[in-house]
């Protein structure tokens, strides 16, 4: 399909970059995206090496998304959370971009130091992205990123909150608005599985994380970590998890194009977790074929299943 790409979130089962490199070695060389890799896990120099290595291994463009993770994850890995989420990510992406460009980098940041240069060689392009949930990170992405990457974000919230913040940040920096890539947790309706159960299978951890609860609240979806069933039902009702027949799903996806999304990424983790890999691959095949037929959907892509 035109503009196809393979996306994967941060995995702690099979490390994402290594998984893509394995596929490239097996002959599966396609454009790839990471939405997103977690900055506390790697120094910016290593992140730049990984991004460029993926481009060389696949011979294809790479969208390398970055995110801070939750504050509890930061504390578990670094010993304490970032004092400023936005400041830390601004320093991080700036350093990675400078290294990829080949310049000598001298950075003294809150969480790292970098006095280094990355060896240069011809390679396919690397786009740097930010994981975006809330307006302040969206404004920062507008200023600094090539791509803003969202997850579990209803179309109306993107239209009314994220896109305006991206545009505001881009305008303040005198640059075009970055591309908006949205990962959609999605499933066809199944008589044997209630939609909220598929949403729970897909998004249980996210629906309990404070930064996701806050974003969903801003989108008008009330989620309480203490009541995951009610939260999953609210996520389905609020359009953050898409469930319906193929025609209904096509209409739901159209709302994302209308909201200003440039790239839709389908995630079928819910189906994977309740029915297995074969069913998840079939789900992607059916949905991609149906959505590719829509002239308004020029860039619908697949995300790998499981291990977000």
C-alpha positions in Angstrom: 0.0 0.0 0.0 1.3 3.5 -0.7 3.1 5.3 2.1 3.2 2.1 4.2 5.3 2.0 7.3 5.7 -0.3 10.3 5.5 1.3 13.7 6.3 0.1 17.2 6.0 1.6 20.7 8.7 1.2 23.4 9.0 -2.4 24.1 10.7 -3.9 27.2 10.2 -7.4 25.9 12.0 -7.3 22.6 13.8 -3.9 22.5 12.2 -1.9 19.7 15.3 -0.9 17.7 16.8 -4.4 17.9 13.5 -5.8 16.7 13.5 -3.6 13.6 17.1 -4.4 12.9 16.3 -8.1 13.1 13.5 -7.6 10.6 15.8 -5.7 8.3 18.3 -8.5 8.5 15.5 -11.0 7.6 14.8 -8.9 4.5 11.8 -6.9 5.8 13.2 -3.4 4.9 10.4 -0.9 5.1 10.1 2.6 6.6 9.7 2.4 10.4 8.5 4.6 13.2 9.0 4.4 16.9 6.2 6.0 18.9 7.9 6.5 21.2 11.2 5.5 22.7 11.7 6.6 26.3 14.5 9.2 26.9 15.4 8.0 30.4 16.6 4.7 29.0 19.4 6.1 26.8 21.9 9.0 26.5 21.2 11.3 23.6 24.4 10.1 21.8 23.1 6.5 21.9 19.7 7.6 20.7 21.3 9.4 17.7 23.3 6.3 17.0 20.2 4.1 17.2 18.2 6.3 14.9 20.9 6.5 12.3 21.7 2.8 12.6 18.0 2.0 11.9 18.1 4.1 8.8 21.2 2.3 7.6 20.0 -1.2 8.4 16.6 -0.7 6.8 17.8 1.5 3.9 14.5 3.4 4.6 13.4 6.6 6.3 13.0 6.4 10.1 10.6 8.4 12.3 12.3 8.3 15.7 9.8 9.4 18.4 11.0 10.5 21.8 9.1 10.8 25.1 9.9 11.3 28.8 7.7 8.5 30.1 5.8 8.9 33.3 7.4 10.4 36.4 7.3 7.1 38.2 9.2 5.5 35.4 11.7 8.3 35.4 12.2 7.8 39.2 12.6 4.1 38.8 15.3 4.5 36.1 17.0 7.8 37.1 16.4 7.9 40.8 14.2 11.0 40.5 11.8 12.6 38.0 12.9 15.3 35.6 12.5 18.7 37.4 11.1 20.0 34.1 9.5 17.6 31.6 9.6 20.2 28.9 13.1 21.5 29.6 14.5 17.9 29.7 12.9 17.0 26.4 14.0 20.3 24.7 17.6 19.6 25.7 17.3 16.0 24.6 15.9 16.5 21.1 18.2 19.5 20.5 21.3 17.3 21.3 20.1 14.3 19.2 19.4 16.6 16.2 22.8 18.3 16.5 24.5 14.9 16.6 22.6 13.6 13.6 23.6 16.7 11.7 27.3 16.0 12.3 28.2 19.0 14.4 30.5 19.0 17.4 28.1 19.0 20.4 28.9 20.5 23.8 25.8 20.2 26.0 25.6 20.5 29.8 22.0 19.5 30.6 20.2 18.6 33.8 20.3 14.9 33.1 23.3 14.4 30.8 26.5 15.8 29.5 27.6 15.5 25.9 30.9 16.5 24.4 31.0 14.5 21.2 30.6 14.2 17.5 28.7 11.5 15.7 30.6 10.0 12.7 28.8 10.8 9.5 28.0 8.7 6.4 25.2 8.8 3.8 22.0 7.4 5.2 18.2 7.7 4.7 16.5 10.6 6.5 15.6 10.5 10.2 12.7 12.5 11.5 12.7 13.3 15.1 9.3 13.2 16.9 7.8 13.9 20.3 5.2 12.0 22.1 2.5 14.5 22.7 -0.5 14.3 25.0 -1.1 17.8 26.4 -0.9 21.4 25.1 2.5 22.4 26.6 4.3 19.4 25.0 2.4 20.1 21.8 3.7 23.7 21.7 7.2 22.4 22.3 6.8 19.9 19.5 5.7 22.7 17.3 8.9 24.6 18.1 11.4 21.7 17.8 10.1 18.4 16.4 9.6 17.1 12.9 6.6 15.0 14.0 4.2 15.1 16.9 3.0 11.6 17.9 -0.1 11.0 19.9 -1.8 7.9 21.4 -5.2 7.4 22.9 -6.2 10.9 21.8 -9.8 11.5 20.5 -10.2 13.3 17.2 -12.0 16.2 18.8 -9.2 16.7 21.3 -6.6 16.8 18.5 -8.7 19.3 16.6 -9.5 21.6 19.4 -6.3 21.4 21.6 -3.3 19.6 20.1 -3.3 21.1 16.6 -3.8 24.7 17.7 -0.9 24.2 20.2 1.3 22.7 17.5 0.6 25.7 15.3 1.2 28.1 18.1 4.6 26.6 18.8 5.6 26.4 15.2 4.6 30.1 14.6 6.7 31.2 17.6 9.7 29.4 16.1 9.0 30.7 12.6 8.7 27.2 11.1 6.0 25.1 9.5 3.8 23.0 11.8 5.3 19.5 12.3 3.5 16.5 10.9 0.9 15.0 13.2 1.0 11.2 13.5 -1.7 9.6 15.6 -1.6 6.0 16.9 -5.2 4.7 17.0 -6.1 1.7 19.3 -8.7 0.0 17.1 -10.7 -3.2 16.7 -13.7 -4.5 14.7 -16.7 -5.2 16.8 -16.9 -8.9 17.8 -19.8 -10.7 19.4 -17.6 -12.6 21.7 -15.8 -9.5 23.2 -17.5 -6.4 24.5 -15.7 -3.2 23.3 -14.7 -2.1 26.8 -12.9 -5.5 27.3 -10.9 -4.9 24.1 -10.1 -1.4 25.3 -8.9 -2.8 28.6 -6.7 -5.4 26.9 -5.2 -2.6 24.8 -4.9 0.3 27.2 -5.0 -0.9 30.8 -1.7 0.5 31.9 -2.2 3.8 30.1 -5.7 4.3 31.6 -4.1 4.2 35.1 -1.2 6.5 34.4 -1.6 10.1 35.8 -0.5 11.9 32.6 -3.0 9.9 30.5 -5.8 10.4 33.0 -5.1 14.1 32.9 -5.1 14.2 29.1 -8.3 12.2 28.8 -9.9 14.5 31.4 -9.0 17.5 29.2 -10.6 15.6 26.3 -13.8 15.2 28.3 -13.3 11.6 29.2 -13.5 10.9 33.0 -11.2 8.0 33.9 -10.5 6.9 37.5 -7.5 4.6 38.0 -9.5 2.8 40.8 -12.3 1.8 38.4 -10.6 0.4 35.3 -13.9 -1.1 33.9 -15.7 2.3 34.0 -12.6 3.9 32.6 -12.5 1.5 29.7 -16.1 2.1 28.9 -15.5 5.9 29.0 -12.6 5.6 26.7 -14.7 3.7 24.1 -17.6 6.1 24.5 -15.3 9.1 24.1 -13.7 7.9 20.9 -10.2 7.2 22.3 -10.5 3.5 21.5 -12.2 2.8 18.2 -14.6 -0.1 17.9 -17.2 -0.9 15.3 -17.8 -2.6 11.9 -15.6 -1.7 9.0 -17.8 1.1 7.7 -18.2 2.6 11.2 -14.4 2.5 11.7 -13.8 4.2 8.4 -16.0 7.0 9.5 -14.3 7.3 12.8 -10.9 7.4 11.1 -12.1 10.1 8.8 -12.7 12.3 11.8 -9.0 12.2 12.5 -8.1 13.3 8.9 -10.7 16.1 9.4 -9.0 17.1 12.7 -5.7 17.7 10.9 -3.9 14.4 11.4 -1.3 13.7 8.7 -0.6 10.0 9.4 -2.8 7.4 11.0 -1.2 4.4 12.6 -3.4 1.4 13.5 -2.7 -0.4 16.7 -4.5 -3.8 17.3 -2.9 -4.6 20.7 -6.3 -5.3 22.1 -7.0 -8.0 19.6 -3.5 -9.4 20.0 -4.0 -9.7 23.7 -7.4 -11.5 23.6 -7.1 -13.6 20.4 -3.4 -13.9 19.6 -1.1 -12.9 16.8 -2.9 -14.6 13.9 -6.1 -12.7 14.6 -4.2 -9.5 15.0 -2.5 -9.8 11.7 -5.8 -10.6 10.0 -7.3 -7.5 11.7 -4.6 -5.3 10.3 -5.0 -6.8 6.8 -8.8 -6.2 6.8 -8.6 -2.7 8.2 -5.7 -1.5 6.1 -7.4 -2.8 2.9 -10.6 -1.0 3.8 -9.1 2.3 4.8 -6.7 2.4 1.9 -9.7 2.4 -0.4 -10.6 5.9 1.0 -9.1 8.7 -1.1 -9.1 10.9 2.1 -6.7 8.5 3.8 -3.4 8.8 2.0 -1.2 7.7 4.9 -2.8 4.9 7.0 -0.1 2.7 8.5 0.2 -0.4 10.7 1.7 -0.6 14.1 3.2 -3.8 15.3 1.0 -5.7 17.7 1.6 -6.1 21.4 4.3 -4.9 23.7 3.6 -1.2 23.9 
